[in-house]
Amino acid sequence: MTIYLFSGLGADYRVFSQLDLSVLSDKIIHINWIHPLYKEKISDYALRIIQSQITDNSCIFIGVSFGGIMAIEVAKHKKPLKIILLSTIKTKNELPFYYRWFGKLKIQNLIPDMYFLKAHSLLFYFFGITEKKDKIIMSQILNDTDIKFTRWAIDQVIGWDNKKIPDNLVHIHGSKDKIFPARYIKVDHMITNQGHFMILSDSTSIQNILIQTIN
């Protein structure tokens, strides 16, 4: 069956680089983010993703961070056999309350572009990245970040209003995630002492859970 991979906000296929995806399926497709239209809603964006990139019905979605949110939106129209979420939220109720305050005050618009485009110690802290190899990957991803897409995606996360959890969903989360704190989230698998980028920092644990879940 086909496995569709949804990477995180500002990220791409490289967030999956520490996983051996060939043991999961011989048909792996990375969803490429397309440019959002002016004031486009996430629901409409999801439909364009389906039209341009998702062709198989017998499939599994794996979404990381913002990619997990997008996987749920896509699943409202294209029903996968299973949805596997990593380092993300399932509904608006799992979004920390202070993000909505930030959204109402438009604080995200005051953050300079450089904080989204260049690696720095504060970013590594919030993403839970400590190893040099993971910092290198993150830095490479940031160098290729589309700032317009990133800012659009942040607005979509802050204003996300989803209330329904798909039945066929498995949620994997890090206990020390600072972006989406675990205390607000109900998960199926908690990875101890791992942060938001656990897919890089503890790829072995993630790999084992993915194999167990898909098999």
N, C-alpha and C positions, 0 to 999 in steps of 0.2 A: 504494500500500500504506500501511498505518497505521504511524506511528512513535510508539512509546511512550517518553516521557521520564521518567527516574527522577532526581529531584534529590538533593542531598546531605543529610547529617545536619543537621537543623535548618533546612535550606534549602527553597526552593520553586521555582516556575516562573521566578522572577526570575534564577536563575543562568544561564538560557538567553537572557536578554534582549538580549545583544550579538550573537546569531546570527540570520541571516535563514533561518528554518526553512522558509519558504514555497517555497524553491528545492529542498528535499529531498522534500517531499510536500505534498499538499493536505489531508491528514488527520493532524494532529498532536494527540496526546493526552498531557496532563501527568498523571502518576500522583499522586494526592493521598494523603499519608500518613494512615492511620487510627489511632485510638488502640489501642495494643497491650493485649492482655488481661493479667491478672496472671500473671507468670512465663511469658509466652508465648514459645515458641521461634521463631527467625527462619523456620524451615521452615513452621511453622503460619501465621505472619503472611503469608508469601508466598502461601499458598493462599487466604487471605481477600482479598488484593489481587486475585488472579485472579478470584475469584468476584464481586467488586464492581466491577471496572474494566476487565478485559481480555477483550474479546469476539472480536477478529479473530485468525485463524490466520496470515494472510499479513501478517507484521509484522516490524518491526525494533525492537530495544531500544537506547536510548542511556542509559547510566547514569553519573552523576558522583559520585565519592567513595562514600559509603554507598549511594547509588543504584546504583552499579555492582555492589556486593555483592548488593543486593536483586534486581537484574536477573538475576544468575546463579542465585539461588535460585528465582526465578519461572520461569526457563528450564528448570529441572529438570522442570517439569510442563507448561509451555506453550512449545513449540519455536518460537522465532523464526527467520526466515531469516538474521538476522545480529544479533550483539550487539556494540555499540561501547562500550568503557569509557574513561572519562577520569578521571585523578587518583585511582586506586583500586588495589585488589589483586584477583587472580584466585583465589588459594588461601591457605590458612593459612600456607604456607611463605613467602609474600611479606610477611607481617605482621612488622614488626620485633620481635625477640625480647623487647625491654624492655617492649612492650605487655603481653605475657603475664605478665611479672613484676608489672606494675602491677595486672593483673587478679587475680592470686593474693593480692596484698596489699590489694586493694580501694581503691587509691589514688584512683581516679576518684570514689569516693564522698566523698572529703574536699574536693573542689573545690567552692567555693561556687557557688550558682546564678548569681550576678551575672556570673561569667566566661563563662557560656554565653549570657547574655541581653543584655549590653551590649558595644558595640564598644570596644576598647582597643588600645593600641599593640602589646602582646604578641601578641594575636590576629592583627592585621594582619601581624606579622612571620612567624608560623608559617604563615599562609595565603598569604604572598607577595603581599600587596596593598599597592600603593604609590600608585596613581593616585587622585585625589580622587573621581572618578566611581564607581570600584569600591568605595571605602570607604563611599560613600553607599548603594550597593546592599546591601552587606554589613550595614550598620547597620540598614537597613530590614528586612532578613530577620531579623536577631536580635531586633528589636522584636516580631516576630510569632512567635517561637519557642515551641514547646510543650516546656517543660523536662522533663516526664515522658517524652515521646517521645524527647527527646535523650538522656537518661540511659539509657533502655532500649536505644536504638540503640548507644550506646557499649559497653554490656555485650555486645551481639551481635557487634560488630566484634572486640572483644578475645577473645571465646570462639569465633569462627568456625572451623569445622573442615573446610571444603570442601577437597577434594584434586583434584577433576576440573575440567579446563578444557574448555569446549565447543569443538567443532571450528570453528564459524563465528564466532569471536571476533576482534575487532581492538582492540588496547590502545594508547591514546594517553596519554603521561605527560610531566610537566615534569621537566627535569633538576635543578631546584632545589627539588623538592617536599620540604617539611620534615615533613609529616604522614605520608606514605608515601614514604620516601627511595628514589630511583631505583636505588640500588646493590643493593637487595634484589629488584628487579623486572625481569622480562624483558618488553620491550614491542616493539610493531611500529613505533611512531612516537614518537621522543623530541623534545620541543619544547625547544630550547636556552634556557637562562637563564629558565625560567618555573617558577613555584611551583604550589601546590595549587589556586589559583583561576585557572589559565591560561585557563579558559573565559571569564573576564572580561578578563584582562589581555592575552591574545593571541588574541582571537576570530577574527581573520583567518586565522591558521594553522589553527585548529581547523575553521573553516568549509571551507577548501580540502580538508582531509583527509576531512571528512565527505562532501563532494560526490564526491570521488574514490572513496571506499570504497563509498558507496551506489550510484553509477552503475556 
